[in-house]
Amino acid sequence: MTTLSLALDRYLGQAFNRIPVAMIVVNKDGEIIRMNDLAETTFGYSSTELIGQKVEVLIPARYRHKHPGYRGGFLSEPSARPMGVGRDLSGLRKDGSEFPVEVGINPVETGEGPLILSVILDLSERKQAEKLVQEALQQKELLLKEVHHRVKNNLQVVHSLLDLQALKITDTEMVDLLRESQNRIRSMSLIHQTLYQSHDFAQVDFKRFLGELLPQLTESYGARSRLVSIDIRALDVKLPINEAIPCGLIVNELVSNALKHGFPDNRPGKVLVEISQDADQVVELAISDDGQGIPPDMNLAKSESLGLQLVHLLTRQLHGVLDVQRSNPTRFTLRFQMGERP
């Protein structure tokens, strides 16, 4: 047994062939001087075929020209570390097939010069598992996208049917009720459209949603809203769909009420919609206007207005708190804790 072999045995111990990872030892010139049983199995060679060969024989040809340079860099600053950080590494079997690997390199000091111990993990099974998971996620995303697309389309059909019905009715009060129902349906439809167009099917970008809802809502009230501007102040708030829909309906109802009742006789004004979220995941949604205000004798908790009844119902659904300032400006402020609803 040579001095080098004795040094290797002292460093590696008797468990070299029993360690459940492929291990290969090369000298400073890149020649293979030892490998364990699992390395033989992994690469499909016997030890006698590889001992004395350059380690580059186990690397795909397109990468071989760079490998001596990497080895030289390691030997100039020897320390245990992963090989090829940031790069996808591949091994080359005897039969010519390539497979993904992860390699750890360790310096071995001997009396006959430095050696490099390489620990090679075959990542084929892991990569295949990752591929299957990725395919499953893609299928789930496609399914969710199709669900949101279909829901949006179905709601738009209902919206169109109500529109046709409104054309056949001469009672202006009944027409107004149908228009209000259309607006509620549009609000829910836009949330599903926002999700359909998003890369994140779990969260609704509420600023984007408001940007699409409010101009359409203003348009639906025609001359009554012509002199009223609507501003949005929304930070980067993303809500789960089970919170986005109630919030969207609340915005729809309160902005609609402001446009219908807050600015009589073509009075100009402004409606402001604000939404924010703090570090504790508390969401604050506020709708305010500088219109004529809410009469002091009006009981908001027992209002016969379906819109206000919906607002209170949806606030309870969110387990939130609703504060109301009746004038200067009129302001409804909803606060709730974002998270799973019971």
C-alpha positions in Angstrom: 0.0 0.0 0.0 1.5 3.4 -1.0 1.9 6.4 1.3 -0.9 8.1 -0.6 -3.3 5.2 -0.1 -2.5 5.1 3.6 -3.2 8.8 3.9 -6.5 8.3 2.1 -7.5 5.4 4.4 -6.7 7.6 7.5 -8.8 10.4 6.1 -11.7 8.5 4.8 -11.8 5.6 7.3 -13.2 2.2 6.6 -16.7 3.4 5.8 -15.7 4.8 2.4 -17.6 2.1 0.5 -20.6 2.1 2.9 -21.4 5.8 2.8 -24.7 6.2 0.8 -23.4 8.9 -1.6 -21.1 8.6 -4.6 -17.5 9.7 -3.7 -14.6 10.2 -6.0 -11.0 11.3 -5.0 -8.8 13.1 -7.6 -5.3 14.5 -7.4 -4.2 18.0 -8.3 -3.9 17.0 -12.0 -7.5 15.9 -12.0 -6.7 12.2 -12.2 -9.1 9.8 -10.4 -7.3 7.8 -7.8 -10.2 6.3 -5.9 -13.9 5.9 -5.9 -16.5 4.1 -3.8 -19.0 1.5 -4.8 -21.9 3.9 -5.2 -19.8 6.1 -7.6 -19.3 3.0 -9.8 -23.1 2.4 -9.8 -23.9 6.1 -10.4 -21.7 6.5 -13.4 -21.8 2.9 -14.7 -18.0 2.3 -14.6 -15.9 0.0 -12.6 -13.1 1.4 -10.6 -10.5 -0.2 -12.8 -11.9 1.6 -15.8 -11.6 5.0 -14.2 -8.6 4.9 -11.9 -5.9 7.1 -13.6 -8.4 8.7 -16.0 -9.1 12.4 -15.9 -12.2 13.3 -13.9 -13.5 15.2 -17.0 -14.5 11.9 -18.5 -17.5 12.1 -16.1 -18.5 15.6 -17.3 -20.5 16.4 -20.5 -18.1 17.4 -23.3 -19.5 21.0 -23.6 -18.4 21.7 -20.0 -15.0 20.0 -19.9 -12.8 22.9 -21.2 -13.7 25.0 -18.2 -13.3 22.3 -15.5 -9.4 22.5 -15.1 -9.7 26.2 -14.4 -12.3 25.6 -11.7 -10.1 22.9 -10.2 -7.1 25.3 -10.2 -9.2 28.0 -8.5 -10.2 25.5 -5.8 -6.7 24.3 -5.1 -5.5 27.9 -4.8 -8.0 28.5 -2.0 -8.9 25.0 -0.7 -12.0 24.8 1.6 -15.0 22.6 1.8 -17.8 24.0 -0.4 -20.4 23.2 -3.0 -19.3 23.1 -6.6 -20.7 25.3 -9.2 -22.8 27.6 -7.0 -25.6 29.1 -9.1 -25.1 26.7 -12.0 -27.0 23.5 -13.0 -24.4 20.7 -12.9 -24.6 17.5 -14.9 -22.8 14.1 -14.8 -22.1 11.8 -17.7 -22.6 8.1 -17.4 -20.7 5.5 -19.3 -23.7 4.9 -21.7 -23.6 8.6 -22.7 -26.6 9.7 -20.7 -26.6 12.9 -18.7 -28.1 13.4 -15.3 -28.4 16.3 -12.9 -26.0 16.3 -9.9 -25.1 18.3 -6.8 -21.4 18.2 -6.0 -19.6 19.0 -2.7 -15.8 19.3 -2.9 -13.4 18.9 0.1 -9.6 19.4 0.2 -7.5 16.4 1.5 -4.0 17.2 2.6 -1.4 14.3 2.3 2.3 14.0 2.3 2.3 13.5 -1.4 0.3 16.6 -2.3 -3.3 17.9 -2.2 -6.2 15.8 -3.1 -9.9 16.7 -3.8 -12.7 14.5 -2.4 -15.9 15.0 -4.4 -19.3 14.0 -3.0 -21.8 13.5 -5.8 -25.6 13.4 -5.3 -27.7 12.1 -8.2 -30.7 14.6 -8.4 -32.6 12.6 -11.1 -35.4 11.5 -8.8 -35.6 14.9 -7.1 -35.8 16.7 -10.4 -38.4 14.3 -11.6 -40.5 14.9 -8.5 -40.1 18.7 -8.9 -41.2 18.4 -12.5 -44.3 16.4 -11.4 -45.1 19.0 -8.7 -44.6 21.9 -11.2 -46.9 20.2 -13.7 -49.5 19.7 -11.0 -49.3 23.3 -10.0 -49.6 24.4 -13.7 -52.7 22.2 -14.0 -54.2 23.7 -10.8 -53.5 27.2 -12.1 -55.1 26.5 -15.4 -58.2 25.0 -13.6 -58.4 28.1 -11.3 -58.1 30.4 -14.3 -60.8 28.6 -16.1 -63.1 28.7 -13.0 -62.7 32.4 -12.6 -63.2 32.9 -16.3 -66.4 30.9 -16.3 -67.8 32.6 -13.2 -67.0 36.0 -14.7 -68.8 35.0 -18.0 -71.8 33.6 -16.1 -72.1 36.8 -14.1 -71.9 38.9 -17.2 -74.7 36.9 -18.7 -76.9 37.6 -15.7 -75.9 41.3 -16.0 -77.0 41.3 -19.7 -80.3 39.6 -18.8 -81.1 42.3 -16.3 -80.2 44.9 -18.9 -82.7 43.4 -21.3 -85.3 43.3 -18.6 -84.7 46.9 -17.7 -85.4 47.9 -21.3 -88.9 46.5 -21.1 -89.9 48.3 -17.8 -91.3 51.8 -17.7 -91.4 52.1 -13.9 -88.3 54.2 -13.1 -88.1 53.0 -9.5 -88.0 49.4 -10.8 -85.4 50.2 -13.4 -83.2 51.8 -10.7 -83.5 48.6 -8.6 -82.4 46.5 -11.6 -79.5 48.9 -12.2 -78.4 48.5 -8.6 -78.5 44.7 -9.0 -76.4 45.0 -12.1 -73.8 47.0 -10.3 -73.5 44.4 -7.6 -73.1 41.7 -10.2 -70.5 43.8 -12.0 -68.5 44.2 -8.8 -68.4 40.4 -8.3 -67.6 39.8 -12.0 -64.7 42.3 -11.9 -63.1 40.5 -8.9 -63.1 37.2 -10.9 -61.8 39.0 -14.0 -59.0 40.5 -11.9 -58.1 37.0 -10.7 -58.3 35.6 -14.2 -55.8 38.2 -15.4 -53.5 37.8 -12.4 -50.5 35.5 -11.8 -51.7 35.0 -8.2 -55.0 33.3 -8.0 -55.1 33.5 -4.2 -55.0 37.3 -3.9 -57.1 40.1 -5.5 -55.1 43.2 -6.4 -57.7 45.6 -4.9 -56.2 48.8 -6.3 -56.5 47.3 -9.8 -60.1 46.2 -9.0 -61.1 49.7 -7.8 -59.5 51.2 -10.9 -61.9 49.2 -13.1 -65.0 49.2 -10.9 -65.4 52.9 -10.1 -65.3 54.4 -13.6 -68.0 51.9 -14.7 -70.0 52.7 -11.6 -69.9 56.4 -12.3 -70.9 55.8 -15.9 -73.9 53.8 -14.8 -75.4 56.8 -12.9 -75.1 59.0 -16.0 -76.0 62.7 -15.4 -76.3 62.3 -11.7 -72.6 61.6 -11.4 -71.3 63.9 -14.1 -70.1 66.6 -11.8 -68.8 64.2 -9.1 -65.2 63.0 -9.2 -64.0 59.8 -7.7 -60.5 59.5 -6.3 -58.7 56.3 -5.2 -56.0 56.1 -2.6 -54.9 52.5 -2.5 -51.6 51.1 -1.4 -50.5 47.6 -2.4 -53.3 45.8 -0.8 -54.1 42.2 -1.9 -57.1 40.4 -0.4 -58.1 36.8 -0.5 -61.3 36.3 -2.6 -63.5 35.6 0.4 -62.6 39.1 1.7 -62.3 40.9 -1.7 -65.9 40.1 -2.7 -67.5 41.6 0.5 -65.1 44.6 0.3 -66.0 45.1 -3.4 -69.7 45.0 -2.6 -69.3 47.4 0.3 -67.5 49.9 -2.0 -70.2 49.4 -4.6 -73.0 50.2 -2.2 -71.4 53.2 -0.4 -70.2 54.8 -3.6 -73.6 54.2 -5.2 -75.3 55.8 -2.2 -73.1 58.8 -2.4 -73.8 59.3 -6.1 -77.5 58.9 -5.6 -78.1 60.9 -2.5 -75.1 62.9 -1.6 -75.1 65.5 -4.4 -78.7 66.7 -5.2 -79.6 69.3 -7.8 -76.4 68.6 -9.9 -74.2 69.7 -7.0 -70.5 69.1 -7.8 -68.3 67.2 -5.3 -65.8 64.5 -4.7 -65.9 60.9 -3.5 -62.8 59.3 -2.0 -62.1 55.6 -1.7 -59.2 54.6 0.5 -57.8 51.2 1.4 -54.7 50.3 3.4 -53.2 47.5 5.4 -50.9 47.7 8.4 -48.1 45.5 9.6 -50.6 43.5 11.8 -52.7 42.6 8.7 -55.5 45.0 9.7 -57.3 46.4 6.6 -58.9 49.8 6.7 -61.4 50.6 3.9 -62.9 54.1 3.9 -65.4 55.7 1.6 -66.0 59.5 2.1 -67.7 62.3 0.2 -68.1 66.1 0.6 -71.8 66.0 -0.2 -74.8 67.0 1.9 -74.2 64.4 4.6 -76.5 62.0 6.4 -79.5 63.5 8.3 -78.9 63.3 12.1 -82.3 61.6 12.7 -81.6 58.8 10.3 -81.1 55.4 12.1 -78.4 53.8 10.0 -78.6 50.5 12.0 -82.3 50.1 11.1 -82.3 51.7 7.6 -84.8 50.3 5.1 -82.1 50.8 2.4 -81.1 47.5 1.0 -77.6 48.9 0.3 -77.0 49.9 3.9 -78.4 46.6 5.1 -75.9 44.8 2.8 -73.1 47.0 4.2 -73.9 46.0 7.8 -74.3 42.3 6.8 -71.0 42.2 4.9 -69.2 44.0 7.8 -70.4 41.2 10.1 -69.3 38.6 7.6 -65.8 40.1 7.7 -65.9 40.3 11.5 -65.1 43.9 11.1 -66.1 47.2 12.8 -67.9 50.0 10.8 -67.6 53.6 12.0 -69.7 56.3 10.4 -69.1 60.1 10.3 -72.3 61.7 9.1 -70.9 64.9 7.5 -68.0 67.2 6.8 -67.1 64.8 5.2 -69.5 61.9 5.3 -67.2 58.9 5.9 -67.7 55.2 6.4 -64.7 53.4 7.8 -64.5 49.6 7.9 -61.6 47.9 9.8 -61.1 44.1 9.9 -58.4 41.6 10.5 -57.2 40.0 7.3 -57.1 36.2 7.5 -59.2 33.0 7.3 -62.8 33.5 8.2 -64.2 31.0 10.7 
